């Protein structure tokens, strides 16, 4: 039993380090959103191999380390407020076997709340001004919800790809 636990712990540590590397790369002004999303994708194998609780601890560890080490507010803010916790939430919500409409409605509602929280944190920490008129917020929010739906669809595809191609070799490597 200890071999399985230590293998899962080692695997979670590797995925945490990889997510932190992606977040450290957000210090360059190129692909901040993509790198924060890639850091969140590192949570998929943790959810599959070690479970939702370990994935939540993975998110907390990456968030704490990113708060201490990542110099840019945008990269760590996007990970903490939008992307990092979503893999755990997605696994939890999809395990509930809700009707599709309720599932997608829940995902969109949580995304809108997280987006508003991210905007508030960015405004409070960076005092970033919004360069557009306030009446453009609704179309921008609708556009971001569309992007979020594509992200969720891609995340589901990555879960399927991980399960079909990488699950068996990784579980052998770390002796799960």
Secondary structure, DSSP 8 states (H G I E B T S, - for coil): -HHHHHHHHHHHHHHHHHHHHHHHGGGSSSSHHHHHHHHHHHHHHHHHHH-HHHHHHHHHHHHHHHHHH---HHHHHHIIIIITTHHHHHHHHHHTT--HHHHHHHHHHHHHHHHHHHHHHHHHHT-----S-GGGHHHHHHHHHHHHHHHHHHHHHHHHHIIIIIHHHHHHHTT-
